[in-house]
């Protein structure tokens, strides 16, 4: 399976996200979140800058929730699949959209005001959605030879 994905460029995999090579994560676009949830993050947060910051925060929250439930070996593979596989990318973007929907588009400042209880609940929601999307599989039939070398 990994051989089929080796030459996939994570930046051109889909139009619903922008791949961030520093985070090694696809960040969903504002328009994707609007399409999937009906929530306009620019209106909800007050600006495009805040909307993008919220998307980055929720994307990292989703990935942290997923990685918490995986072995170290599976973490590398899931990160690779999210970068290179359309099916896994779509599943991950759904997890992020689900989190945005769960907080009704509130910005980071609103989430942080609610404290650790809200963030813990968001992590649990992300875990449940990731499980439903098959992102929490523990065993794969291939290995990533050079993690993060081309994604």
C-alpha positions in Angstrom: 0.0 0.0 0.0 2.7 2.5 0.9 4.4 2.0 -2.5 1.1 3.3 -4.1 1.3 6.4 -2.0 5.0 7.2 -2.2 4.7 9.7 -5.1 1.6 11.4 -3.8 2.2 15.1 -3.1 0.2 16.0 0.1 -0.3 19.6 -1.1 -2.3 18.5 -4.1 -4.2 15.6 -2.7 -7.5 17.5 -2.2 -9.1 21.0 -2.4 -10.6 20.8 1.0 -7.4 21.4 3.0 -4.0 23.1 2.9 -1.2 20.8 3.9 1.2 22.3 6.5 4.6 20.8 6.3 5.6 22.2 9.7 2.8 20.5 11.5 2.6 17.6 9.0 -1.1 18.0 9.0 -3.8 19.0 6.5 -5.6 22.1 7.8 -9.2 22.2 6.5 -10.3 25.3 4.5 -12.8 27.8 5.9 -15.1 26.9 2.9 -14.8 23.2 3.7 -16.0 23.7 7.3 -18.8 25.9 6.0 -19.9 23.3 3.5 -19.7 20.4 6.0 -21.1 22.1 9.1 -23.0 25.2 8.0 -20.8 27.2 10.4 -19.1 30.3 8.9 -16.0 30.5 11.1 -15.2 34.0 9.9 -18.5 35.3 11.3 -18.3 33.0 14.4 -14.8 34.1 15.3 -14.8 37.7 14.0 -12.1 37.6 11.4 -10.3 35.4 8.9 -7.2 35.4 11.0 -9.1 34.1 14.0 -11.0 31.5 11.9 -7.7 30.2 10.5 -6.2 30.1 14.0 -9.2 28.2 15.2 -8.9 25.7 12.4 -5.2 25.1 13.2 -6.0 24.7 16.9 -8.9 22.2 16.2 -6.8 20.3 13.7 -3.9 19.9 16.2 -6.5 18.9 18.9 -8.0 16.3 16.6 -4.6 14.8 15.7 -3.5 14.8 19.4 -6.6 12.9 20.3 -6.0 10.4 17.6 -2.4 9.9 18.4 -3.1 9.4 22.1 -4.9 6.2 21.2 -2.3 4.7 18.9 0.9 2.8 19.4 4.0 4.8 18.4 4.4 2.6 15.3 0.8 3.2 14.3 1.1 7.0 14.9 3.7 7.3 12.1 1.6 5.2 9.7 -1.7 7.1 10.4 0.1 10.5 10.0 1.5 9.2 6.7 -1.9 8.0 5.5 -3.6 11.3 6.4 -0.9 13.0 4.4 -1.0 10.7 1.3 -4.3 8.8 1.2 -7.5 10.5 0.0 -9.7 8.2 2.1 -7.7 8.8 5.3 -7.4 12.6 4.6 -11.2 12.8 4.1 -11.8 10.9 7.3 -9.4 13.2 9.3 -11.0 16.3 7.9 -14.4 14.9 9.0 -13.0 14.6 12.5 -11.9 18.3 12.5 -15.3 19.3 11.1 -17.0 17.3 13.8 -15.1 19.1 16.5 -15.9 22.5 14.9 -19.6 21.5 14.9 -19.3 20.4 18.5 -18.1 23.8 19.7 -20.5 25.6 17.3 -17.7 27.6 15.7 -16.5 29.3 18.8 -13.0 30.7 18.7 -10.0 29.5 20.6 -10.5 32.2 23.3 -14.0 30.9 24.0 -12.8 27.4 24.2 -9.9 28.3 26.6 -12.3 30.2 28.8 -14.2 27.0 29.4 -11.0 25.3 30.7 -9.6 21.8 30.7 -13.0 20.2 31.0 -14.1 21.4 27.6 -10.8 20.5 26.0 -10.9 17.0 27.5 -14.5 16.6 26.2 -13.3 17.7 22.7 -10.5 15.1 22.9 -13.0 12.4 23.7 -15.3 13.6 20.8 -12.3 13.5 18.4 -11.4 10.0 19.6 -15.0 8.7 19.0 -15.2 10.3 15.5 -11.7 9.0 14.6 -12.7 5.5 15.7 -15.9 5.7 13.6 -13.7 6.8 10.6 -11.2 3.9 11.0 -8.3 6.2 12.0 -7.6 4.3 15.2 -6.5 1.1 13.5 -3.5 -0.3 15.4 -2.0 -2.7 12.8 -1.1 -2.0 9.3 0.6 -4.2 6.7 3.4 -1.8 5.8 5.9 0.5 7.5 6.9 4.1 6.7 10.6 3.8 5.8 11.5 7.5 6.4 8.9 9.3 8.5 8.1 12.8 7.4 10.7 12.7 4.6 8.2 13.7 1.9 5.1 14.8 3.7 
